[in-house]
Amino acid sequence: MYRQHQRITQAGITLSRATLTNLVKRAIDLLRPIVGAQLANILLSRVLAMDETPIKAGKAGKGKLKQAWFWPVYGDGDEVVFTYSASRSRQHIEDTLKKDFSGTLISDGYSAYASYAQQNAEVTHAQCWVHSRRTFIEAESQEPGAVREALDYIAALYRIEEQIRDQSLSADQKHLHRLEHSKPMVDSFYEWCDRQIRRGDLTPSNPLSKALGYVMKRETALRVFLEDPDVPLDTNHLERALRPIPMGRKNWLFCWTELGAEHVGIIQSLISTCKLHDVNPYTYLTDVLLRISEHPASRVEELTPRVWKEKFADQPLRSDLYRDINHASE
């Protein structure tokens, strides 16, 4: 917004920064129910991915900002919502998923997810193989040979997934293919891990010990994909969707208020989901902000990018500015 205000000023338009901030706030507040409807649909997913990424938001004192978190949630319908919390505690997972979600939750190795799943009988916890791979890479400088073996096992799992994609296998075929090819590889990997742990020269301080301890502790969760063809090997799809937040930390750096951070989560949920569905965010937001005053609240889900694409994308509402620009160009 700071840069937007600069550009407006350079264009010869006098506009208070506070007025610009208020206009953006009012627009995003109009979109809040749409994001709520999108989250409700995500929670109906059989497989749900969740992660957390830090953000500085709100003043914590002179010259200091509070540490806060975005918790993106990604569902079966290629929709993502960036929920916001001032903490990284398990309570936010419980508050977000509530009793609405039953299925498989895939995440990284943060213990709060496993703890949540243990307390919810209808939730199966799966874990990401990419995060497991990263723990071995951290040991590469001290144990290059052993780490190469571990990475070869994991790479083999990804080659099998590539075969599944290339052959466009159905869910049942995918399940059988994983049992026939991936399961023996996982079994071999854990046999290898067991042999490494028994090495007499492997000290507890060795980073390879940490990597082995990580995967051994999470074996059950890392094997979930073998039994459910809808469970991916990793959370890469979610990490791609949340990329604008880490990029933002290098660009706009922080949010001056916690409300501002919440607003970033709301608008980014819609923009990121638009991109996942090949919808132009500008076209979508223009249409929705024009349409929302007349659209029945009971059908708010129709304004989520996934459903909007089916119902309104062919004839989107345009702003007067859009028509004026096109008329002038003609």
PADO-20222 format. One line per field, with one value per residue (C-alpha): residue number from 1; residue in one letter; z, y, x. Coordinates in Angstrom, 1 decimal. Layout:
// residues N
pos (NUM; ...)
code (A; ...)
w (Z; ...)
v (Y; ...)
u (X; ...)
//
This chain:
// residues 330
pos (1; 2; 3; 4; 5; 6; 7; 8; 9; 10; 11; 12; 13; 14; 15; 16; 17; 18; 19; 20; 21; 22; 23; 24; 25; 26; 27; 28; 29; 30; 31; 32; 33; 34; 35; 36; 37; 38; 39; 40; 41; 42; 43; 44; 45; 46; 47; 48; 49; 50; 51; 52; 53; 54; 55; 56; 57; 58; 59; 60; 61; 62; 63; 64; 65; 66; 67; 68; 69; 70; 71; 72; 73; 74; 75; 76; 77; 78; 79; 80; 81; 82; 83; 84; 85; 86; 87; 88; 89; 90; 91; 92; 93; 94; 95; 96; 97; 98; 99; 100; 101; 102; 103; 104; 105; 106; 107; 108; 109; 110; 111; 112; 113; 114; 115; 116; 117; 118; 119; 120; 121; 122; 123; 124; 125; 126; 127; 128; 129; 130; 131; 132; 133; 134; 135; 136; 137; 138; 139; 140; 141; 142; 143; 144; 145; 146; 147; 148; 149; 150; 151; 152; 153; 154; 155; 156; 157; 158; 159; 160; 161; 162; 163; 164; 165; 166; 167; 168; 169; 170; 171; 172; 173; 174; 175; 176; 177; 178; 179; 180; 181; 182; 183; 184; 185; 186; 187; 188; 189; 190; 191; 192; 193; 194; 195; 196; 197; 198; 199; 200; 201; 202; 203; 204; 205; 206; 207; 208; 209; 210; 211; 212; 213; 214; 215; 216; 217; 218; 219; 220; 221; 222; 223; 224; 225; 226; 227; 228; 229; 230; 231; 232; 233; 234; 235; 236; 237; 238; 239; 240; 241; 242; 243; 244; 245; 246; 247; 248; 249; 250; 251; 252; 253; 254; 255; 256; 257; 258; 259; 260; 261; 262; 263; 264; 265; 266; 267; 268; 269; 270; 271; 272; 273; 274; 275; 276; 277; 278; 279; 280; 281; 282; 283; 284; 285; 286; 287; 288; 289; 290; 291; 292; 293; 294; 295; 296; 297; 298; 299; 300; 301; 302; 303; 304; 305; 306; 307; 308; 309; 310; 311; 312; 313; 314; 315; 316; 317; 318; 319; 320; 321; 322; 323; 324; 325; 326; 327; 328; 329; 330)
code (M; Y; R; Q; H; Q; R; I; T; Q; A; G; I; T; L; S; R; A; T; L; T; N; L; V; K; R; A; I; D; L; L; R; P; I; V; G; A; Q; L; A; N; I; L; L; S; R; V; L; A; M; D; E; T; P; I; K; A; G; K; A; G; K; G; K; L; K; Q; A; W; F; W; P; V; Y; G; D; G; D; E; V; V; F; T; Y; S; A; S; R; S; R; Q; H; I; E; D; T; L; K; K; D; F; S; G; T; L; I; S; D; G; Y; S; A; Y; A; S; Y; A; Q; Q; N; A; E; V; T; H; A; Q; C; W; V; H; S; R; R; T; F; I; E; A; E; S; Q; E; P; G; A; V; R; E; A; L; D; Y; I; A; A; L; Y; R; I; E; E; Q; I; R; D; Q; S; L; S; A; D; Q; K; H; L; H; R; L; E; H; S; K; P; M; V; D; S; F; Y; E; W; C; D; R; Q; I; R; R; G; D; L; T; P; S; N; P; L; S; K; A; L; G; Y; V; M; K; R; E; T; A; L; R; V; F; L; E; D; P; D; V; P; L; D; T; N; H; L; E; R; A; L; R; P; I; P; M; G; R; K; N; W; L; F; C; W; T; E; L; G; A; E; H; V; G; I; I; Q; S; L; I; S; T; C; K; L; H; D; V; N; P; Y; T; Y; L; T; D; V; L; L; R; I; S; E; H; P; A; S; R; V; E; E; L; T; P; R; V; W; K; E; K; F; A; D; Q; P; L; R; S; D; L; Y; R; D; I; N; H; A; S; E)
w (0.0; 0.7; -2.9; -4.3; -2.5; -4.0; -7.5; -7.0; -5.8; -8.8; -11.0; -9.6; -7.5; -3.9; -1.6; 2.1; 3.1; 5.8; 3.2; 1.0; 4.0; 5.0; 1.4; 1.3; 4.7; 3.7; 0.5; 2.2; 4.9; 2.1; 1.0; 4.5; 4.2; 0.9; 2.5; 5.3; 2.8; 1.1; 4.4; 5.1; 1.8; 2.5; 5.7; 3.8; 2.1; 2.6; 2.6; 4.0; 4.1; 6.7; 7.5; 9.3; 8.3; 10.4; 9.9; 11.9; 12.8; 15.4; 17.6; 20.6; 22.0; 20.9; 17.6; 17.9; 16.2; 17.4; 16.0; 14.5; 12.1; 9.0; 9.0; 5.3; 4.9; 1.5; 0.4; -2.2; -4.4; -4.9; -2.6; 0.1; 3.0; 5.1; 8.6; 11.0; 14.6; 17.1; 18.3; 17.0; 19.5; 18.8; 19.9; 16.5; 14.7; 16.9; 16.4; 12.6; 12.0; 15.0; 14.6; 11.0; 9.5; 9.4; 7.1; 6.6; 7.7; 6.0; 7.5; 8.2; 11.4; 13.8; 16.9; 17.2; 14.2; 15.6; 19.0; 17.4; 15.4; 18.5; 20.3; 17.3; 16.4; 13.0; 11.9; 10.4; 10.4; 7.4; 7.1; 4.4; 2.8; 1.6; 5.1; 6.0; 3.1; 4.4; 7.7; 5.8; 3.7; 6.9; 7.7; 4.2; 5.1; 7.8; 6.4; 2.6; 1.8; 4.2; 3.2; -0.5; 0.2; 2.1; -0.7; -3.2; -1.4; -1.3; -4.9; -5.9; -4.2; -6.3; -9.5; -8.7; -8.3; -11.6; -13.2; -11.6; -13.1; -16.5; -16.7; -15.4; -13.0; -11.3; -7.5; -7.1; -9.6; -7.9; -4.5; -5.9; -7.7; -4.5; -2.6; -5.3; -5.8; -3.1; 0.0; -0.6; -1.1; 2.2; 3.9; 2.6; 3.7; 7.3; 7.3; 6.2; 8.9; 11.6; 10.4; 10.5; 14.0; 15.2; 13.8; 16.6; 15.2; 15.1; 18.0; 19.3; 18.3; 14.7; 12.5; 10.8; 14.2; 14.3; 10.7; 11.6; 14.8; 12.9; 10.4; 12.8; 15.2; 12.3; 10.5; 10.9; 9.5; 6.6; 5.6; 5.3; 1.6; 1.0; 2.2; 0.7; -2.9; -2.3; 0.1; -1.6; -0.7; 0.5; 1.1; -1.9; -3.4; -0.2; -0.1; -3.6; -2.7; 0.4; -1.5; -1.7; 2.1; 2.3; -0.7; 1.1; 4.1; 1.7; -0.1; 2.3; 5.3; 8.0; 8.9; 11.0; 12.8; 13.5; 11.8; 8.7; 8.8; 9.0; 6.0; 4.1; 4.9; 3.5; 0.3; -0.3; 0.2; -2.8; -5.0; -4.5; -5.1; -8.3; -9.6; -8.7; -11.0; -13.8; -12.9; -13.4; -9.9; -11.2; -13.2; -10.3; -7.7; -9.9; -10.6; -7.0; -5.5; -8.0; -7.6; -3.8; -2.9; -4.9; -4.3; -1.8; 1.4; 1.4; -1.8; -0.8; -1.9; -5.5; -5.1; -4.2; -7.1; -7.7; -8.1; -9.6; -12.5; -13.4; -12.9; -13.8; -15.5; -19.0; -18.5; -15.6; -14.5; -15.5; -13.8; -15.5; -15.6; -17.6; -20.1; -20.3; -21.0; -23.7; -25.3; -25.4; -26.9; -29.7)
v (0.0; 2.3; 1.8; 2.1; 5.5; 6.6; 5.8; 7.5; 10.6; 10.5; 10.3; 13.7; 12.3; 13.6; 10.9; 10.5; 7.3; 6.8; 7.0; 4.4; 2.1; 2.4; 1.7; -1.5; -2.5; -2.1; -4.0; -6.9; -7.0; -7.6; -10.6; -12.1; -14.3; -15.7; -16.9; -18.3; -20.3; -21.4; -22.7; -24.6; -26.4; -27.2; -28.8; -31.3; -32.7; -36.3; -35.2; -31.8; -30.3; -27.7; -25.8; -22.7; -19.8; -16.8; -13.2; -10.0; -8.4; -5.7; -3.6; -5.4; -2.3; 0.5; -0.6; -4.2; -6.2; -9.3; -12.8; -14.2; -17.0; -17.7; -21.3; -22.2; -25.0; -26.7; -29.0; -31.5; -28.9; -27.0; -24.2; -22.6; -20.4; -18.5; -18.5; -16.2; -16.7; -14.7; -18.0; -21.3; -23.4; -26.5; -24.5; -22.8; -26.2; -27.2; -23.8; -24.1; -27.7; -27.9; -31.0; -30.3; -32.2; -36.0; -37.6; -37.5; -34.5; -34.2; -31.9; -31.4; -32.8; -30.2; -32.1; -30.0; -31.8; -35.3; -34.3; -32.9; -36.1; -38.3; -36.6; -37.0; -40.5; -39.5; -37.9; -39.8; -38.1; -38.4; -36.7; -35.2; -37.1; -33.9; -32.7; -36.0; -35.7; -32.2; -33.7; -36.0; -33.2; -31.4; -34.3; -34.5; -32.7; -35.2; -38.4; -38.0; -41.7; -42.6; -39.5; -40.4; -43.8; -42.3; -39.8; -42.6; -44.5; -41.4; -40.5; -44.0; -43.3; -40.2; -42.1; -44.5; -41.5; -40.2; -43.6; -43.4; -39.9; -40.9; -43.9; -42.0; -44.8; -44.9; -44.7; -48.5; -49.0; -46.4; -48.1; -51.5; -49.9; -48.3; -51.6; -53.5; -51.0; -48.3; -50.5; -52.7; -49.5; -48.1; -51.4; -51.4; -47.8; -48.5; -51.7; -49.4; -46.9; -49.6; -50.8; -47.2; -46.7; -49.8; -48.5; -48.4; -45.2; -43.2; -40.7; -39.0; -35.6; -36.7; -34.9; -38.3; -39.5; -36.7; -37.5; -41.2; -40.4; -38.1; -40.7; -43.6; -41.6; -40.8; -44.1; -44.7; -41.3; -41.6; -44.9; -43.6; -42.8; -46.6; -47.3; -44.3; -43.4; -39.8; -39.0; -37.4; -38.0; -34.5; -31.0; -29.4; -28.4; -26.4; -24.9; -23.6; -22.0; -20.3; -18.9; -15.3; -15.1; -15.7; -13.5; -10.9; -11.0; -9.9; -7.3; -5.6; -7.0; -6.9; -6.0; -2.9; -4.3; -7.8; -6.8; -5.9; -9.4; -11.0; -8.9; -10.2; -13.7; -13.0; -11.4; -13.8; -16.8; -15.6; -14.5; -17.8; -19.9; -17.9; -18.8; -22.5; -22.4; -20.3; -17.4; -13.8; -12.3; -8.8; -10.0; -12.1; -9.4; -6.7; -9.0; -10.1; -6.6; -5.4; -8.4; -8.9; -6.3; -8.1; -11.7; -13.7; -14.4; -17.9; -18.6; -17.1; -20.2; -19.3; -16.4; -18.5; -18.7; -22.4; -22.0; -18.5; -19.9; -22.2; -19.7; -16.2; -16.4; -16.4; -13.0; -11.2; -7.8; -5.0; -1.7; 1.6; 2.3; -0.9; 0.2; 3.7; 2.5; 0.1; 2.7; 5.2; 2.6; 2.0)
u (0.0; 2.9; 4.1; 0.6; 0.2; 3.5; 2.3; -1.1; 0.8; 3.2; 0.1; -1.0; -3.9; -4.1; -5.3; -4.8; -2.9; -5.5; -8.3; -6.5; -6.0; -9.7; -10.9; -8.7; -10.0; -13.6; -13.1; -11.4; -14.1; -16.7; -14.6; -14.4; -17.6; -16.4; -13.1; -15.2; -17.3; -14.1; -12.7; -15.9; -15.6; -11.9; -12.8; -15.0; -11.9; -10.8; -7.2; -6.2; -2.7; -1.7; 1.4; 2.5; 4.8; 5.9; 5.0; 5.8; 2.5; 1.7; 3.9; 5.4; 7.1; 9.4; 11.1; 9.8; 7.1; 5.3; 6.0; 2.8; 1.8; -0.1; -1.5; -2.5; -5.0; -5.2; -8.1; -9.1; -10.7; -7.4; -8.4; -6.2; -7.0; -4.4; -5.7; -4.0; -2.9; -0.8; 0.7; 2.1; 0.2; -1.9; -5.0; -5.1; -5.2; -8.1; -9.9; -9.5; -10.4; -12.9; -15.1; -15.7; -12.8; -12.5; -10.0; -6.2; -4.2; -0.8; 1.8; 5.5; 7.0; 5.8; 4.6; 1.4; -0.2; 0.6; -0.7; -3.9; -4.5; -3.9; -6.7; -9.1; -10.1; -11.5; -8.3; -5.3; -2.0; 0.3; 3.7; 5.7; 8.7; 10.3; 10.7; 12.3; 14.6; 15.7; 16.9; 19.3; 20.6; 21.6; 23.9; 25.4; 28.7; 29.5; 28.0; 28.0; 27.9; 25.1; 23.1; 23.4; 21.9; 19.0; 18.3; 18.5; 15.7; 13.5; 14.2; 13.1; 9.7; 9.3; 10.2; 7.4; 5.0; 6.1; 5.3; 1.8; 1.2; 2.6; 0.2; -2.8; -3.7; -7.1; -7.2; -7.4; -4.6; -2.5; -3.0; -1.9; 1.1; 2.2; 1.8; 3.8; 6.6; 6.6; 6.0; 9.1; 11.2; 9.9; 10.5; 14.1; 14.6; 13.6; 15.7; 18.6; 17.8; 17.8; 21.3; 22.6; 21.3; 23.2; 26.5; 29.1; 30.7; 27.5; 27.4; 24.2; 25.6; 26.0; 23.4; 22.7; 21.5; 19.0; 17.8; 17.4; 15.6; 13.2; 12.1; 12.0; 9.7; 7.4; 7.3; 3.6; 2.7; 5.2; 3.6; 0.1; 0.4; 0.8; -2.7; -4.6; -4.1; -5.4; -2.5; 0.5; 4.1; 4.6; 3.1; 4.8; 1.4; 0.8; 4.3; 3.9; 0.6; 2.0; 5.0; 3.6; 4.0; 7.7; 8.1; 6.1; 8.5; 11.2; 9.0; 6.6; 8.5; 5.8; 2.2; 1.9; -1.1; -2.5; -5.7; -3.6; -2.1; -5.5; -6.5; -3.4; -4.6; -8.1; -7.1; -4.2; -6.5; -8.6; -5.7; -3.8; -6.9; -7.6; -4.1; -4.7; -7.8; -6.3; -8.6; -7.3; -7.4; -8.1; -11.1; -12.4; -12.1; -13.6; -16.6; -17.1; -16.8; -19.5; -21.7; -21.5; -24.1; -26.8; -25.8; -27.8; -25.8; -27.2; -25.3; -21.9; -20.1; -20.8; -18.4; -15.4; -13.0; -13.6; -17.4; -17.2; -15.2; -18.1; -20.9; -19.6; -16.2; -17.7; -19.4; -17.7; -18.9; -16.5; -15.8; -16.6; -12.9; -12.3; -15.0; -13.6; -10.1; -11.2; -13.4; -10.5; -8.2; -10.7)
//
